[in-house]
Amino acid sequence: MSDPARVEATVAQFEAGLRDSLESPPRIRGWVSDQLFGLIAADLGGCKLVKQEDAGTLFYEDEVKLPDWRLTLLSDKNILVEVKAENDSRPRVSKLRMTEVARLLRYAELNDCPLYIAVHWVAMSMWTLVPIDDYSQVGHHFEINLETAFKRNHMSSLLNDRMLGLTPPLEFRLTMQEVTGEDGVGDVEAGPEEDGTRKLSLVTTGVRMFAGGEQMVDKSETTLIWFLLQHARWPCEEKLEDADDGMWEMVFTMAPEESHAEQGFDIIGDLSELYTRMFHSGTTSLEYETTKLSIDVEPGTLPRLVPTDLKSDRLPLWHIHTTPSSPTGVKHT
């Protein structure tokens, strides 16, 4: 430690390794997905304890691989979770190397804990959590296809993830007033430009939010709708409306491409999906480049944004829990 040359060499070696890692998009995506899963597990409300497992010093005479996370569920059951990120724009399958599975299973057996694989389907901002036994051996690797992964998904049954439903559309209305010049004439009255366009000088005078045609009033309602407007999967349309007397409204409307009006609500997304989109908005640039590995967020953020005890005639919510289908995989040895 007292030798400056050795200290400098160690720092240079660390810096070189870090630069190599930062220049590898798949590795960065793996880091981001790993951190994101821990935050999601902590916020969904299904765990008593969320602990990063693959940290610290380990001594063992055989080869093992430490999974990313250890979760203590509300039932007091402990599970180990390995996180994988599938980056394909059209994901179809998640694969694991046979040697990796063997090392993970060896560690799980030593700890007498079941092993689960959490897959982040990046293109969809969605998650599946399945037991390792649901993976099937194909040649020299194990894999699970997207359909089976979602059928066998334990995100809801173990971690308290759920689908959120409400009545569309969602609307964000920005009310604005024309600003007149010193001569009392507004820009619109001054006429269009040579290319047919008009210039408007506007000042914002109000903001309103709606869900299913009902205006949101309470803070809990507006907070939730604003969160959904920013991070939900529904497509958004925008238009500028002339409200007369120098007033204008910029209207942003979100609605599902196919509505199920007969059931009274539509699914706007899983809570884990909404959290993932919020996380990405804080770690990704407008050019979709990763700028941060995590975000500064307090535990309990999701329950505050999407409270389970919200009771509002203006904003009825459906919290839908799903149960995994029967297992179809094989036992790995």
C-alpha positions in Angstrom: 0.0 0.0 0.0 2.9 2.3 0.6 4.5 1.7 -2.8 3.2 4.5 -5.2 4.1 2.4 -8.2 2.0 -0.5 -7.1 -0.9 1.7 -6.2 -0.7 3.4 -9.6 -0.5 0.0 -11.4 -3.5 -1.3 -9.5 -5.6 1.8 -10.3 -4.6 1.6 -14.0 -5.6 -2.1 -14.1 -9.0 -1.3 -12.4 -9.6 1.6 -14.8 -8.8 -0.5 -17.9 -11.2 -3.2 -16.8 -13.9 -0.6 -16.0 -13.5 1.0 -19.4 -13.8 -2.4 -21.2 -17.0 -3.1 -19.3 -18.5 0.3 -20.0 -17.8 -0.2 -23.7 -19.8 -3.4 -23.7 -23.6 -2.6 -24.1 -24.7 -6.2 -23.2 -22.7 -6.0 -19.9 -24.1 -2.6 -19.1 -27.6 -3.8 -19.8 -27.0 -6.7 -17.5 -25.9 -4.4 -14.7 -28.9 -2.2 -15.2 -31.4 -5.1 -15.2 -29.7 -6.5 -12.1 -30.1 -3.3 -10.1 -33.6 -2.7 -11.5 -34.9 -6.1 -10.4 -33.8 -5.5 -6.8 -35.6 -2.2 -6.7 -38.8 -3.8 -8.1 -38.7 -6.7 -5.7 -38.3 -4.3 -2.8 -41.2 -2.0 -3.9 -43.9 -4.6 -5.0 -44.6 -5.5 -1.4 -44.1 -9.2 -1.6 -40.7 -9.4 0.3 -39.6 -9.0 3.9 -35.9 -8.8 2.8 -34.2 -8.2 -0.5 -30.4 -8.9 -0.3 -27.8 -8.7 -3.0 -26.3 -12.1 -2.9 -23.3 -11.9 -5.3 -21.2 -9.6 -3.2 -18.4 -10.2 -0.7 -15.8 -12.9 -0.4 -16.7 -16.6 -0.8 -14.5 -19.6 0.1 -15.6 -23.0 -1.3 -13.7 -26.0 -2.6 -15.8 -26.5 -5.7 -17.0 -24.2 -8.5 -20.2 -22.3 -7.7 -21.9 -19.2 -9.1 -23.6 -16.8 -6.7 -27.1 -15.7 -7.9 -27.8 -12.0 -8.0 -30.4 -11.8 -5.2 -31.7 -13.5 -2.1 -35.4 -12.8 -1.4 -37.2 -13.5 1.9 -40.9 -13.6 1.0 -43.8 -12.6 3.2 -44.3 -16.3 3.7 -40.8 -16.5 5.2 -39.7 -18.6 2.3 -36.3 -17.8 0.9 -35.5 -18.0 -2.8 -32.4 -17.2 -4.9 -32.8 -15.2 -8.1 -30.5 -14.9 -11.1 -31.3 -12.0 -13.3 -31.0 -12.1 -17.1 -31.6 -9.4 -19.7 -32.9 -10.4 -23.1 -32.1 -7.5 -25.4 -33.5 -8.7 -28.8 -36.0 -6.3 -30.3 -38.3 -9.3 -31.0 -37.5 -11.6 -28.1 -38.4 -15.3 -28.4 -36.3 -17.3 -26.0 -34.0 -17.0 -23.0 -31.0 -19.2 -22.8 -28.6 -20.3 -20.1 -25.3 -22.1 -20.5 -25.2 -25.6 -19.0 -22.0 -24.8 -17.0 -23.7 -21.7 -15.5 -26.8 -23.6 -14.5 -24.7 -26.3 -12.8 -22.8 -23.8 -10.8 -25.9 -21.9 -9.8 -27.7 -25.1 -8.7 -24.7 -26.2 -6.7 -24.9 -22.9 -4.7 -28.6 -23.2 -4.3 -28.4 -26.7 -3.0 -25.7 -25.7 -0.5 -28.1 -23.0 0.8 -31.2 -25.2 0.6 -33.0 -22.5 -1.4 -34.9 -22.9 -4.7 -33.4 -21.1 -7.7 -35.5 -18.8 -9.9 -34.5 -17.0 -13.1 -35.8 -13.4 -13.5 -35.8 -12.4 -17.2 -36.0 -8.8 -18.2 -37.6 -8.7 -21.7 -36.1 -5.4 -22.4 -38.0 -4.5 -25.6 -41.3 -4.9 -23.8 -40.1 -3.5 -20.4 -41.6 -6.7 -18.8 -40.4 -9.3 -16.4 -40.9 -13.0 -15.8 -39.8 -15.0 -12.8 -39.7 -18.8 -13.2 -38.1 -21.7 -11.4 -35.0 -23.1 -13.0 -36.9 -26.4 -13.5 -39.0 -24.7 -16.1 -36.0 -24.4 -18.4 -35.6 -27.3 -20.8 -32.3 -28.7 -22.1 -31.7 -28.0 -25.8 -28.3 -29.3 -27.0 -25.6 -27.8 -24.8 -27.8 -25.1 -23.1 -31.0 -24.6 -21.3 -33.8 -22.4 -22.6 -37.3 -21.2 -22.1 -39.5 -19.6 -24.8 -41.3 -16.3 -24.2 -44.8 -18.0 -24.2 -43.8 -20.5 -21.5 -42.1 -17.9 -19.4 -45.2 -15.8 -19.2 -47.4 -18.8 -18.5 -45.2 -19.9 -15.7 -44.5 -16.4 -14.4 -44.3 -16.1 -10.6 -43.9 -12.3 -10.4 -47.5 -12.0 -9.1 -47.7 -15.1 -6.9 -44.4 -14.5 -5.1 -43.6 -10.8 -5.4 -47.1 -9.3 -5.4 -46.8 -7.9 -9.0 -50.2 -7.2 -10.6 -51.8 -5.8 -13.7 -53.4 -2.4 -13.3 -56.7 -1.7 -15.0 -58.7 1.5 -15.4 -61.2 3.2 -17.7 -59.7 4.9 -20.7 -58.8 7.4 -22.0 -56.3 9.3 -20.0 -56.0 13.0 -20.8 -53.6 15.7 -19.9 -55.0 19.2 -20.8 -52.7 22.2 -20.9 -54.7 25.4 -21.0 -53.0 28.4 -22.5 -53.9 32.1 -23.3 -52.6 34.2 -26.1 -50.2 37.0 -25.1 -50.9 40.3 -26.9 -48.3 42.8 -27.9 -48.0 46.4 -26.7 -50.5 47.5 -29.4 -53.1 45.0 -28.0 -52.9 42.8 -31.0 -52.2 39.1 -30.7 -50.0 37.2 -33.1 -52.9 35.3 -34.6 -54.7 38.6 -35.4 -51.5 39.7 -37.1 -52.1 37.0 -39.8 -50.2 34.0 -41.0 -46.7 33.8 -42.3 -45.9 33.6 -46.0 -45.7 29.8 -45.7 -49.2 29.6 -44.2 -48.1 28.9 -40.6 -49.0 31.0 -37.6 -46.9 32.0 -34.6 -48.6 32.0 -31.3 -47.3 33.6 -28.1 -49.0 31.6 -25.3 -48.8 31.5 -21.5 -50.0 28.5 -19.5 -52.9 29.2 -17.3 -53.9 25.8 -16.1 -53.4 22.0 -16.1 -56.2 19.4 -15.9 -56.1 15.6 -15.9 -58.9 13.2 -16.8 -59.5 9.5 -16.7 -62.5 7.9 -18.4 -63.9 11.4 -18.9 -63.7 12.3 -15.2 -61.5 15.2 -14.0 -59.0 14.2 -11.3 -59.3 16.4 -8.2 -57.5 14.8 -5.3 -53.7 14.8 -5.1 -53.6 11.0 -5.0 -55.6 10.9 -8.3 -53.5 13.5 -10.1 -50.2 11.9 -8.9 -51.3 8.5 -10.2 -52.6 9.7 -13.6 -49.4 11.8 -14.1 -47.3 8.7 -13.4 -49.3 6.7 -15.9 -49.2 9.4 -18.5 -45.4 9.3 -18.4 -44.8 5.6 -18.2 -47.8 3.5 -19.4 -47.8 1.4 -22.6 -50.8 3.0 -24.2 -50.0 5.1 -27.3 -50.4 8.9 -27.0 -51.9 11.4 -29.4 -51.6 15.2 -29.1 -53.5 18.1 -30.6 -53.9 21.8 -30.2 -57.5 23.0 -29.8 -58.9 26.5 -30.2 -61.1 27.2 -27.2 -62.1 30.7 -28.4 -61.6 34.1 -26.8 -57.8 33.8 -27.1 -57.7 30.5 -25.2 -56.1 27.3 -26.4 -55.7 23.8 -25.1 -52.9 21.3 -25.8 -54.5 17.9 -25.3 -52.5 14.7 -24.8 -54.7 11.6 -25.0 -53.7 8.0 -24.1 -55.9 5.1 -24.9 -55.4 1.4 -25.8 -55.2 0.5 -29.5 -58.0 -2.1 -28.8 -60.4 -1.3 -26.0 -62.5 -3.8 -24.0 -65.3 -1.3 -23.1 -67.7 -4.2 -22.3 -65.7 -5.1 -19.2 -65.5 -1.6 -18.0 -61.7 -1.2 -17.9 -58.5 -1.8 -19.9 -55.1 -3.0 -18.7 -52.6 -0.2 -18.7 -49.6 -2.3 -17.6 -48.0 -4.4 -14.9 -46.7 -2.6 -11.9 -43.2 -4.0 -12.6 -43.5 -2.8 -16.2 -44.5 0.7 -15.1 -41.6 0.8 -12.6 -39.2 -0.4 -15.4 -40.3 2.4 -17.7 -39.9 5.0 -14.9 -36.4 3.6 -14.2 -35.4 3.7 -17.9 -36.6 7.3 -18.2 -34.0 8.2 -15.5 -31.1 6.1 -16.8 -31.5 6.5 -20.6 -30.9 9.5 -22.9 -33.2 10.7 -25.6 -31.0 8.8 -28.0 -31.7 5.6 -26.0 -28.1 5.4 -24.6 -27.6 4.3 -21.0 -26.3 7.3 -19.0 -26.7 5.9 -15.5 -26.7 2.4 -14.0 -29.4 3.3 -11.4 -31.6 6.1 -10.1 -32.0 7.7 -6.7 -35.3 6.4 -5.5 -36.6 5.8 -2.0 -38.1 2.4 -1.1 -41.9 2.6 -1.2 -42.1 4.8 -4.2 -44.4 2.5 -6.1 -46.9 2.1 -3.3 -47.1 5.8 -3.0 -47.7 6.3 -6.8 -50.1 3.4 -7.1 -51.8 3.0 -3.7 -53.8 -0.2 -3.1 -56.2 1.6 -0.8 -57.2 4.4 -3.2 -61.0 4.6 -3.2 -62.4 7.1 -5.7 -65.6 7.2 -7.7 -63.8 9.3 -10.3 -60.9 6.8 -10.6 -61.9 3.1 -10.1 -58.9 0.8 -10.3 -58.6 -2.9 -10.9 -55.6 -4.7 -9.4 -55.4 -8.1 -11.1 -53.2 -10.9 -9.7 -52.2 -13.8 -11.9 -51.3 -17.4 -11.1 -48.7 -19.4 -12.9 -49.8 -22.4 -15.0 -48.8 -26.0 -14.2 -45.1 -26.7 -14.6 -43.9 -28.4 -17.8 -40.2 -28.4 -17.4 -37.8 -31.1 -16.3 -35.6 -31.6 -13.2 -32.0 -30.5 -13.7 -29.3 -32.5 -12.1 
